[in-house]
Amino acid sequence: MLTLHTSSNYAAYLANSAGIIVESTRKAGGVNMKPDHPQFAEYLEAFRSAIDLHEADLLCKALLS
């Protein structure tokens, strides 16, 4: 599993078969965006090119909403 982002609020990982996994560090649970999702490639590229921690946190928040 590859770590895409970690902060005091969120953690995001890339797993080979599961896709993008995003978890909140404050609440139980999370989301999983599978590789066959239409926006998977866009979110993966957004995590890889995030300018700073704030932008990556906003991506996590969007996925968890």
BALOBA-1460 file (C-alpha; in Angstrom, 3 decimals):
// residues 65
<rec num="1" residu="m" x="0.000" y="0.000" z="0.000"/>
<rec num="2" residu="l" x="1.336" y="3.421" z="-0.987"/>
<rec num="3" residu="t" x="0.704" y="6.455" z="1.228"/>
<rec num="4" residu="l" x="-0.668" y="9.361" z="-0.808"/>
<rec num="5" residu="h" x="-1.248" y="11.801" z="2.067"/>
<rec num="6" residu="t" x="-1.205" y="11.966" z="5.855"/>
<rec num="7" residu="s" x="-2.051" y="14.874" z="8.145"/>
<rec num="8" residu="s" x="-3.579" y="15.440" z="11.544"/>
<rec num="9" residu="n" x="-7.037" y="15.222" z="9.912"/>
<rec num="10" residu="y" x="-6.830" y="12.659" z="7.085"/>
<rec num="11" residu="a" x="-4.927" y="9.730" z="5.660"/>
<rec num="12" residu="a" x="-5.079" y="8.625" z="2.029"/>
<rec num="13" residu="y" x="-3.594" y="5.442" z="0.579"/>
<rec num="14" residu="l" x="-3.389" y="3.728" z="-2.779"/>
<rec num="15" residu="a" x="-3.898" y="-0.030" z="-2.689"/>
<rec num="16" residu="n" x="-3.412" y="-2.165" z="-5.800"/>
<rec num="17" residu="s" x="-6.809" y="-3.825" z="-5.893"/>
<rec num="18" residu="a" x="-8.816" y="-1.566" z="-3.580"/>
<rec num="19" residu="g" x="-7.974" y="1.793" z="-5.185"/>
<rec num="20" residu="i" x="-7.828" y="5.038" z="-3.191"/>
<rec num="21" residu="i" x="-8.664" y="4.667" z="0.491"/>
<rec num="22" residu="v" x="-9.354" y="7.847" z="2.498"/>
<rec num="23" residu="e" x="-9.868" y="7.885" z="6.264"/>
<rec num="24" residu="s" x="-10.538" y="10.629" z="8.766"/>
<rec num="25" residu="t" x="-8.269" y="10.586" z="11.804"/>
<rec num="26" residu="r" x="-11.077" y="12.121" z="13.888"/>
<rec num="27" residu="k" x="-13.985" y="9.838" z="13.016"/>
<rec num="28" residu="a" x="-14.324" y="6.127" z="12.448"/>
<rec num="29" residu="g" x="-14.759" y="4.904" z="8.901"/>
<rec num="30" residu="g" x="-13.659" y="6.109" z="5.516"/>
<rec num="31" residu="v" x="-14.226" y="5.725" z="1.791"/>
<rec num="32" residu="n" x="-12.802" y="3.602" z="-0.952"/>
<rec num="33" residu="m" x="-12.674" y="4.778" z="-4.578"/>
<rec num="34" residu="k" x="-12.167" y="1.716" z="-6.737"/>
<rec num="35" residu="p" x="-10.000" y="1.824" z="-9.880"/>
<rec num="36" residu="d" x="-13.056" y="1.396" z="-12.127"/>
<rec num="37" residu="h" x="-14.645" y="4.633" z="-10.842"/>
<rec num="38" residu="p" x="-14.966" y="7.233" z="-13.652"/>
<rec num="39" residu="q" x="-13.015" y="9.868" z="-11.679"/>
<rec num="40" residu="f" x="-10.355" y="7.562" z="-10.243"/>
<rec num="41" residu="a" x="-7.526" y="8.759" z="-12.520"/>
<rec num="42" residu="e" x="-8.342" y="12.421" z="-11.875"/>
<rec num="43" residu="y" x="-8.320" y="12.009" z="-8.078"/>
<rec num="44" residu="l" x="-5.110" y="9.988" z="-8.183"/>
<rec num="45" residu="e" x="-3.397" y="12.672" z="-10.255"/>
<rec num="46" residu="a" x="-4.751" y="15.369" z="-7.918"/>
<rec num="47" residu="f" x="-3.221" y="13.624" z="-4.885"/>
<rec num="48" residu="r" x="0.099" y="13.184" z="-6.665"/>
<rec num="49" residu="s" x="0.240" y="16.823" z="-7.747"/>
<rec num="50" residu="a" x="-1.220" y="18.470" z="-4.623"/>
<rec num="51" residu="i" x="0.590" y="21.732" z="-3.982"/>
<rec num="52" residu="d" x="0.508" y="21.524" z="-0.190"/>
<rec num="53" residu="l" x="-1.055" y="19.714" z="2.766"/>
<rec num="54" residu="h" x="-4.085" y="22.009" z="2.741"/>
<rec num="55" residu="e" x="-4.926" y="21.100" z="-0.846"/>
<rec num="56" residu="a" x="-4.503" y="17.374" z="-0.125"/>
<rec num="57" residu="d" x="-6.736" y="17.732" z="2.942"/>
<rec num="58" residu="l" x="-9.403" y="19.349" z="0.753"/>
<rec num="59" residu="l" x="-9.250" y="16.382" z="-1.640"/>
<rec num="60" residu="c" x="-9.751" y="14.009" z="1.283"/>
<rec num="61" residu="k" x="-12.644" y="16.093" z="2.597"/>
<rec num="62" residu="a" x="-14.294" y="16.038" z="-0.837"/>
<rec num="63" residu="l" x="-14.053" y="12.261" z="-1.023"/>
<rec num="64" residu="l" x="-15.451" y="11.808" z="2.458"/>
<rec num="65" residu="s" x="-18.422" y="14.108" z="1.805"/>
